[in-house]
Amino acid sequence: MKKQPREYRISILLNESELRALDRFCDKYDVANRSRLIRETLMRAILKQLDNDQPTLFD
C-alpha cells in the first residue's frame, strides 16, 4: 500500500489543563511525535464510532 502524503492541516485549541495532561502523557510514555499520537488517537476514535454505527445482522 502506497503512503498518501499529508497535504491538509488542521488546528486545535486546548485549554491549560488539557495541554498539561497531553504533555504529562507524552513525558510519561516517551512520545516523541505528538502529531502522530493525536492523529492516530483521533482516527482510532472515529473508526471505532463508525464501526459501532454500522448495522449488524441481529439488530
NORCORTA-V703098 format. One record per run of one state. SS is the DSSP state (alpha for helix, beta for strand, coil for the rest). FROM is the first residue (numbers start at 0). TO is the last residue. Records with the same first field share a line. If there is no record, write none. Layout:
BEGIN
SS = FROM-TO ; FROM-TO
END
This chain:
BEGIN
coil = 0-14 ; 28-32 ; 53-58
alpha = 15-27 ; 33-52
END
